[in-house]
Amino acid sequence: MAVGLTDCTSATLAESAEELLEKVAAHASEVHGVELNETLINYALTTVKEV
């Protein structure tokens, strides 16, 4: 899953949407220095795929 405006190819797996958002938020902050806001969260949720 790629979320955002970068060339990031990080993939994140989680058991729930809440866990997924926590992991994506941590990655965005730690790796990209970005804090997720409501717009970014809503965008991230549109890219989620069941595996």
C-alpha positions, 0 to 999 in steps of 0.5 A: 500500500502506498499512501501519500505524495511520495514514492514510498512503497511501504506495505502495512498489514493489520487486523483492524482499521484502527491498528492499520491507521496507528501503524500508518501514522507511526510510519508517516511520522517516523519516516516522512516527518508527516503527521496525519490529519483528517484528509490524509486519514480519509485518503489512506482509508481509500487505499486499503485492500483486504488480503 
